Amino acid sequence: MMKNEGIGHWVGRRFWESRQFYSAYIALFISVTNWITIQYRLFLESVPGLDSFFSNIWVFVAIAAVLFTIVSILGGHYIHRKRQFRIEQSLATEENPYLYKAAPGKERDLMIPMAVLQLDTLEELLRSNNALTEEKKKQFQEFREGLLKLKQGQSVGRM
């Protein structure tokens, strides 16, 4: 454990891990088994004659598992991966508060000052070689202003 981590941090991590396991595996198992038992009961009541074919719930479970697996794989690939994943990624990117702001810490304290130093150095090199055009000078100034706004905790871009 790190110096600042105590028993409370350890307990918090174990709680988070248990929630992740529960939501990913236990809740899914409960949901699927509930779905199968409810569908088995409703299916047999609503379709006469099938009770002889599905007299054993394990036959129904085997057929339902095969169908459920096929539909889940196809749905996961063609709906979620091809369409929904892009939408979720787009929304997650827009929800990120640091998309248009500098993250506190190394980005604001190290990366931005280093980028400003690089801009200043490049501009000075171009000026000393008589290669600095007015257009480049304007671009350097725009980038410098944006970086300085980020360093001060302000936002840039579409926000």
N, C-alpha and C positions, 0 to 999 in steps of 0.2 A: 504494500500500500504506500501511497505517497504521504508526505509529512502532514498535509492538511486534511487527510481523509481519516475519519474516525469510524466508530461503529455505526453511527447514523448514516454515513455515506454507504457503508457496506450493506446495511439493511435496505437502504433505498435502492441500491443496484439489484439486490436479490428480489425485491418487490417488483421492480420494472421487468426483470427477466421472467418472473412468474406470470405477470400480466401478458407478456409477449407470447409465452408458451400457451397460456390459456386461450387467448384470442386466435392463435394460429392453429392449434391442434385440438384442444379439448372442446372448445365451442363448436368447431367444425364437426367433430365426431358426434357431439350431442345433436347438432342440427341435422346431420345426415341420417342418424338413426331415428330421430323423431319423424323426419320426412318419410323414411321407408315404412315405418310402422303405421303412420297415418294413411299413406297411399295404399298400403296393403289392405288395410281395413276398408277404406272407401272404394277401392278398385273391386274388391270381392263383393261388396254390397251392391254396387251399381251395375255390374256386368254379370248377369246370370250365366252359369255354365263354366265360368273360369275358376270357380272354387275347387273343382276337381283337378284342374291343371296346376293351380297354386295351392294345393292342400297343405303344403309345407312352406312356411315362411322363408326357408333357406333357398328354395327354388326362386321365389320372388326376389330375394336379396341378390342372388347371383345374376339374374337377368337385369334387375335394376342397376346393379353395380356396373355391368358392362355398358348399358345404355347411358348411365350417368357419367361414366368416364369418357365415353366418346363425345357426348354433348359438351362436357366441361372442357375437354381439350380443344375441340373445334371452336367453341365459344371463346375460350381464352386466347386462341390464336387469331381468329378472324375478327372478333369484336374488340376484345380488350387490347391485344397487342397492336393490331393494325389501326385502330381508331381511338379507343378510349385512353390508351397509354399516352398518346400525343396530347390529348386534351388535359389529362392529369398533370403531365410535365409542364405544359404551358401555364396552367393555373398555379402550380407550385412555384414556378419561376416568377410569376407576377406577384405572388404573395410574399416572396422573400424580401424582407425589409432592407437588405444590403445589396439589392440589385442595382439601385441607383445611389447608394450611399457606401461609404467606406466602412468596413467592419472595424470596430475598435480593436486595438492591440497592434499586432505586427503590420497589418495593412495600413492603418492610419499613421502609426509611429515610425515605420521603417520603409515600407514599399512606396508610399506616396512621396516622402522626401527624396528617396532615391530616384524616382521617376522625374521629379522636378530638377534634381541635379543633372540627370542625363539630358533633359531638354536644354538646360542652360549650357551644358558642355557642348552639345551638338550645335546649338545656335552660335556659340563662340567660335567653334571650329569653322563653321561655314562663313562667319563674318571675317575671320582671319585669312581665309582663302579667297575672299571676295566672291563667294558663291551664295551668299544669303540674298534671296530675292525678297521683295515686299510681300509676295504671296506666302512664302515660307515663314517670314517674320510674323505675319498675321496668324498663321496656323500654330506656330510655337506659342504665341500669346493666348490663343483660345484654349489650347491644351493646358497651359500653365494655370490659367484662371480656373478651369475645371478641376484640376488636381488640388489647387489651393482651397476651392470650395469643399471638396471631399475631406481634406485635412481638417477643416474647421467643423466638420460634422454636418455640412449641408448636403443637399441632394443635387444630382445632375441628371440630365436625360428627361425621360417622359413623365416622371413622377408628378 
